[in-house]
């Protein structure tokens, strides 16, 4: 049987509804606040109190138009109006019948529509309608019983409704459905379709309710188990209290459980620590292993598993901090600023592994602190000098009472965050013995592809090191194991020149030492000449540590004078340095005053910077043997042999009689024999001295040289050109012979030094001899 309607056409004010839908035969309160809606209600009250209710498609729309409102709605009668504070009103309405909007009447004060009204006409039920009605009532009763959100008395009032259309609308109004689902039921004019739709909806809702019931049962069982355990523990506490026993162990375990809950541990670590806590709870307190387990739990809880500091990614501020803390060091600063720029663009960038390589005292460690300061991160330093046990890196296994994590995990704990700047100092000073290779253990720490799951033997669970910014320092690249070096980006920090040390001392070291010794700037001052004299005659270093110690020594002596006489004011000059520091301790090599046979000035690189070496060759009666003195290393001995072979091969061209080679021993000596000397840069210097001694031609005293030689006379490149050039300039030599392949390294030489010096680029030993040797007649 199909539903029959009485259709009527009317013009009514419209009230658009947000998030709610009104069915016919239902009574509901509506809160109205929009101006147009209030005007529509007032208009309805002036008439027959009837108004058309239609739901908006989007509840957030404050000013809906025709397209934003469903066409089918409900004609309702206004039963009561209650004005509320703030200009709103609460309206009680009762749905009468369905209606459909035919068109909107133009009106600014409120929405007014012409509707097509559908009033139900009572008809007799057939078998299909009766079956649908009974099914719907049964499903509704089951739904109410399972959901427990609808009062049971509601079911009693619903089942007494005889009209199928009214029954469907009343049941639909009690269901918790989405607006579009309710709208579909409202738009179903045919009663058979409406009842079928409601039966389908109720069937789905009961399936969901059944799943919810099963979940609730499972949760309730778990809660009951937890409550039972809690109840038993409380009973145990009460019994122990009655017996007069102190339950310190239980209190301790409960405290640890609370800390574990608050620690926000990763799943793997949480499972591990809970297992260990259960073991601790069951152990007798006096067992030695209980101490090991307790220490382990304390270590797990003390680590910053999820604590991070926020990076300060202001490039201008970072550059300012680096410039304030360090003079020069342009390349390291540039690399650090590049890292910050990339961090700003790529938030999930893996931490780089920077390796600062340079001689002692040039600021490698302090640069690491400045990086942490510029980034706003915590800073932690680990010295690897002399470390020879793998357990120092990976930790000890928990097989004895004194076991503890490795120094990497200890450093993370000390930092208090999982993304600190971690400085691994003196990475080239690690050694190896029977206890393992710590350098190999560091591979996992410094490999960006592996350190996200770093495993410490003590923790036995992965710790994420990928957000740590590792910075390593070393004096020499050659002592770092190759696999370890492969994982790092090397940044060279060359020795400070005298021109660098002077502003460093005046701008950084002097103010620092004046402050540390309790002096005032008015009580002591240093002239530039005094600083230069300290650098040249009282220190020999690549960095500025010894320079700072000498300045501190002067400040101590001045402080003593100030204590005796508060009005003391000292200006430290070059002439007064001897008064405070005593006699000069060092002197740098100086150029030979005259050109001599068999004496060549060479250039050397040392850990304290550059210096010059005078290589002397003498011929004595003998059998052609080569004698080397001056504590030379293997590389320099080989260079001497190669140079001698080259000179012998060129004997005819150099005018060297064959008898002189056979009847004379050749003695090569480098002064300051107590100092070990080695390195691949003295080949051409030795060959020049040999050629000079054998041909009796003097070597120019105003020229210095550096380079390695092959048997065929080819000149090979060397390192440390900047330091060697500065040493030559300091010694008063302004002409240097260097390998042609070192032309690229001339960019590192300070501009003011480069202007004063002449660099002769050579590819072959013949070119060296042509430049360095004077004719024998000139010498005579």
Number of C-alpha atoms within 10 A of each C-alpha: 13 13 14 15 14 9 11 11 14 12 17 24 24 27 23 28 21 19 12 14 21 28 28 21 17 18 19 14 13 16 15 21 14 16 12 18 19 18 17 21 23 14 20 19 17 9 10 11 17 23 25 31 26 25 24 25 18 13 14 10 11 11 9 15 12 12 9 15 18 18 18 23 29 25 26 24 20 18 15 13 17 10 12 12 6 7 11 15 18 15 17 17 23 21 23 20 18 25 27 21 23 15 14 17 14 10 10 8 13 20 22 22 20 19 23 18 21 20 15 18 10 12 12 8 15 10 9 10 18 13 11 17 23 13 15 24 19 13 18 24 17 14 20 18 14 16 15 9 12 14 10 12 8 13 16 11 10 17 17 10 13 11 14 23 22 19 19 26 22 19 19 24 18 14 18 11 13 11 15 13 14 20 20 13 21 22 16 15 19 15 20 18 13 20 24 17 16 22 21 12 16 18 16 11 17 18 12 12 15 14 11 14 14 11 12 12 12 12 12 12 12 12 12 12 12 12 12 12 12 12 12 12 13 12 12 14 17 14 12 13 12 9 9 9 11 11 13 9 13 14 12 11 16 14 11 18 16 10 13 19 10 10 18 15 18 13 8 12 19 18 13 15 22 15 11 16 21 12 13 21 15 9 14 11 12 8 10 12 17 19 16 19 19 16 16 21 20 15 17 20 21 14 22 20 20 13 13 15 14 10 15 17 19 14 17 10 13 23 16 11 16 23 15 12 14 17 17 14 18 12 12 20 18 12 13 18 21 13 15 21 14 13 17 16 10 10 8 11 13 16 20 19 21 22 25 27 22 22 23 19 19 22 20 26 20 14 20 25 22 20 23 22 18 24 23 17 24 20 23 22 20 16 16 22 15 13 20 20 20 21 23 17 25 25 23 19 17 18 10 12 13 11 17 24 22 20 18 23 23 17 19 24 19 17 20 19 22 24 26 25 28 25 27 21 22 23 28 21 17 19 16 15 11 8 10 14 18 21 23 15 17 17 17 20 24 27 20 19 11 15 20 18 15 21 20 22 19 20 24 16 18 16 21 17 27 24 20 24 23 24 25 28 24 25 22 17 18 10 13 18 14 10 11 17 17 13 17 19 14 18 15 19 20 19 25 23 20 16 13 15 22 22 15 18 22 16 13 16 20 21 15 14 19 22 12 11 13 10 17 13 13 11 16 19 18 18 12 15 15 17 24 18 17 24 22 17 14 21 22 20 23 24 24 24 16 17 22 19 14 19 21 19 15 19 25 18 12 22 21 10 15 17 10 10 10 10 11 14 16 16 12 21 17 15 10 12 19 14 10 16 16 10 11 14 12 13 11 14 16 18 22 18 8 12 19 21 25 26 27 32 30 25 27 26 22 17 16 17 22 25 21 25 20 23 22 21 25 19 19 13 12 13 13 17 14 14 14 16 13 16 18 19 12 13 15 21 20 14 24 24 16 21 29 22 17 21 24 17 14 16 17 11 9 17 12 19 12 11 9 17 18 13 15 18 18 23 17 22 20 19 13 13 12 9 11 10 18 17 19 19 27 27 30 32 32 33 30 29 31 30 29 28 22 25 21 21 24 27 28 20 18 20 23 27 29 29 26 26 28 17 15 15 24 17 27 22 18 19 16 18 22 22 24 25 32 26 23 28 18 20 17 15 23 20 18 22 23 28 25 17 14 16 14 8 13 14 10 13 17 15 10 9 16 18 10 11 16 14 18 17 17 20 18 18 25 14 15 23 19 10 15 22 23 19 13 13 9 8 15 7
